Amino acid sequence: MNRVARRCLVLGFATLPLGGCLPMLAAEAVSVGATGKPLVDHGADLVTGKDCRFIEGIARKDRQVCEASGSAATAKDFKGVF
């Protein structure tokens, strides 16, 4: 095996773990862009039946992590770019 082939092989194996990360990062970006919420917040919504936003619940004094949908505290939430 020549030197260039070895380098390509090593580079391929070194970047192999990113194969699972890139689709997940893309899904997170689409979720945040479309709804303003990462996937973990959507999961918490399904479990609790409320509107959950971990970042906003921690950063804002007027909002709990999980609030009733449509409450006054959720009116200020980032709703996404799209």
C-alpha positions as a Markdown table, in Angstrom:
| # | Residue | x | y | z |
|---|---|---|---|---|
| 1 | Met | 0.0 | 0.0 | 0.0 |
| 2 | Asn | 1.5 | 3.3 | -1.0 |
| 3 | Arg | 1.8 | 6.3 | 1.2 |
| 4 | Val | -1.2 | 8.3 | -0.2 |
| 5 | Ala | -3.5 | 5.3 | 0.1 |
| 6 | Arg | -2.5 | 4.8 | 3.8 |
| 7 | Arg | -3.2 | 8.4 | 4.5 |
| 8 | Cys | -6.6 | 8.2 | 3.0 |
| 9 | Leu | -7.4 | 5.1 | 4.9 |
| 10 | Val | -6.3 | 6.7 | 8.2 |
| 11 | Leu | -8.2 | 9.8 | 7.5 |
| 12 | Gly | -11.3 | 7.7 | 6.6 |
| 13 | Phe | -11.1 | 5.8 | 9.9 |
| 14 | Ala | -10.4 | 9.0 | 11.9 |
| 15 | Thr | -13.6 | 10.7 | 10.5 |
| 16 | Leu | -15.8 | 7.6 | 10.9 |
| 17 | Pro | -17.3 | 8.6 | 14.2 |
| 18 | Leu | -18.6 | 11.8 | 12.6 |
| 19 | Gly | -20.8 | 9.8 | 10.4 |
| 20 | Gly | -23.4 | 9.4 | 13.2 |
| 21 | Cys | -23.0 | 12.9 | 14.5 |
| 22 | Leu | -23.6 | 14.8 | 11.3 |
| 23 | Pro | -27.1 | 13.6 | 10.7 |
| 24 | Met | -28.0 | 14.3 | 14.3 |
| 25 | Leu | -26.5 | 17.8 | 14.1 |
| 26 | Ala | -28.5 | 18.4 | 10.9 |
| 27 | Ala | -31.7 | 17.2 | 12.6 |
| 28 | Glu | -31.1 | 19.5 | 15.6 |
| 29 | Ala | -30.5 | 22.5 | 13.2 |
| 30 | Val | -33.7 | 21.8 | 11.3 |
| 31 | Ser | -35.7 | 21.4 | 14.5 |
| 32 | Val | -34.3 | 24.6 | 16.1 |
| 33 | Gly | -34.8 | 26.6 | 12.8 |
| 34 | Ala | -38.3 | 25.4 | 12.3 |
| 35 | Thr | -39.7 | 25.4 | 15.9 |
| 36 | Gly | -37.1 | 27.2 | 18.0 |
| 37 | Lys | -36.7 | 24.0 | 20.1 |
| 38 | Pro | -34.1 | 21.3 | 20.1 |
| 39 | Leu | -35.1 | 17.6 | 19.9 |
| 40 | Val | -34.8 | 17.1 | 23.7 |
| 41 | Asp | -37.4 | 19.8 | 24.3 |
| 42 | His | -39.8 | 18.0 | 21.9 |
| 43 | Gly | -39.2 | 14.8 | 23.8 |
| 44 | Ala | -40.0 | 16.5 | 27.1 |
| 45 | Asp | -43.2 | 18.0 | 25.5 |
| 46 | Leu | -44.4 | 14.5 | 24.7 |
| 47 | Val | -43.7 | 13.1 | 28.1 |
| 48 | Thr | -45.2 | 16.0 | 30.1 |
| 49 | Gly | -47.9 | 17.2 | 27.8 |
| 50 | Lys | -46.6 | 20.8 | 28.3 |
| 51 | Asp | -44.5 | 23.3 | 26.3 |
| 52 | Cys | -40.9 | 22.6 | 27.6 |
| 53 | Arg | -37.9 | 24.7 | 26.8 |
| 54 | Phe | -34.9 | 24.0 | 29.0 |
| 55 | Ile | -32.7 | 26.9 | 27.8 |
| 56 | Glu | -35.5 | 29.5 | 28.2 |
| 57 | Gly | -36.6 | 28.0 | 31.5 |
| 58 | Ile | -33.1 | 28.4 | 32.9 |
| 59 | Ala | -32.3 | 31.8 | 31.3 |
| 60 | Arg | -35.6 | 33.6 | 32.0 |
| 61 | Lys | -37.0 | 34.4 | 35.4 |
| 62 | Asp | -40.6 | 34.5 | 34.2 |
| 63 | Arg | -40.6 | 31.1 | 32.7 |
| 64 | Gln | -40.5 | 27.6 | 34.1 |
| 65 | Val | -38.8 | 24.8 | 32.0 |
| 66 | Cys | -42.3 | 23.3 | 31.3 |
| 67 | Glu | -45.3 | 25.6 | 31.0 |
| 68 | Ala | -48.9 | 25.1 | 29.9 |
| 69 | Ser | -49.1 | 25.6 | 26.2 |
| 70 | Gly | -50.4 | 29.1 | 25.3 |
| 71 | Ser | -49.6 | 30.6 | 28.7 |
| 72 | Ala | -48.3 | 34.2 | 29.0 |
| 73 | Ala | -44.8 | 32.9 | 29.7 |
| 74 | Thr | -44.7 | 31.0 | 26.4 |
| 75 | Ala | -45.7 | 34.1 | 24.4 |
| 76 | Lys | -42.1 | 35.4 | 24.6 |
| 77 | Asp | -40.5 | 32.1 | 23.5 |
| 78 | Phe | -38.3 | 31.9 | 20.3 |
| 79 | Lys | -40.6 | 30.2 | 17.8 |
| 80 | Gly | -37.9 | 29.5 | 15.1 |
| 81 | Val | -36.7 | 31.2 | 12.0 |
| 82 | Phe | -39.1 | 29.7 | 9.5 |
